Amino acid sequence: MPDTDTDTDSTTDTGHAPTTHDAQDDPRNRDILIYVNGDLVHRDDAKVSVYDSGFLLGDGMWEGMRLYDGEWAFFDAHMDRFFNSCKAVSLDVGMDRAGIADALRRTAEANGMTGDVHCRLMLTRGIKAKPFQHPSLSRSGPTLVIIMEHSKPADHLQSAGIRLATVPQVRGLPHAQDAKFNSHSKLNCVIACLQAEQAGADEALMLDPHGFVNTTNACNFFIVRRGEVWTSTGDYCMNGVTRAKVIELCRQDGIPVFEKNYSLYEAYSADEAFLTGSFGAQTPVAMIDGKPVGDGTRPVTARLQALYKDAIAADVAMQKARAAGG
């Protein structure tokens, strides 16, 4: 049963409060090679221009993926989101999916990576002629950066779980900035994370514009009530690949799942709660606004974690078979 005593020290062995992206320390990461526009350079030398539109404006899209046995889990779904997002903001990727796959392969091979790896694939509109907003000032083509790290989620994420605090910062309306964009412009999420930290929690639980429970600052959010799995409608949340996979697995395995509006009232009285994301898969939530979640047992979460592992294995096997078939 997770420790839910609010008076205990919840910091990790790294000296900071836990987050959903805490990883075990791996000294190999000190010498990783980073992909920067076709070149593979040591992390200390991996740089982009101060005139880059990603640095100046947050004008870019990114994707987070995990490597399992030499394959990127649910690669097609990640590429769907990445290319759809870039198309929606008229951002030229500069290559097709095969080109992205080759860049990922080169980076993984250069680092000797086959598994327990997290990747952040980032594309910006490129270097600007002047430090101003108009997209036409980006004239030299896009900037593509790939960071891969040896990365295993820290053990405490599963044992202790994450503490959430509801914050004033919300996920906005699509015509302001659609949350489905996995964009470099993450200031609203950073503000939410700061608000949660100042409230003594690990991460923020964000509401939608109507006051219904939505996501955290970094992940999608689910609750379990009486054997049913609930998550938000999806109207105001990131188009999470892991979120979609969990919903699909529930339906395939006969677990009642609902994408619906619900309030903090239902969240506070949930039997279980968990977060989804490519890094941590399904991360348990131990506390919301100082209130322990359920009795600390997590049978539905554990069941979904097992189903998710099986789904990854099946996806990896399918990709290997497809590659072997030419």
Secondary structure by P-SEA (a helix, b strand, c coil): ccccccccccccccccccccccccccccccbbbbbccccccccccccccccccccccccccccccccccccccaaaaaaaaaaaaaaaacccccccaaaaaaaaaaaaaaacccccbbbbbbbccccccccccccccccccbbbbbbbcccccccccccbbbbbbbccccccccccccccccccccaaaaaaaaaaaaacccccccccccccccccccbbbbbbcccbbbbcccccccccaaaaaaaaaaaaaccccccccccaaaaaaccccccccccccbbbbcccccccccccccaaaaaaaaaaaaaaaaaaaaaaaaaaac
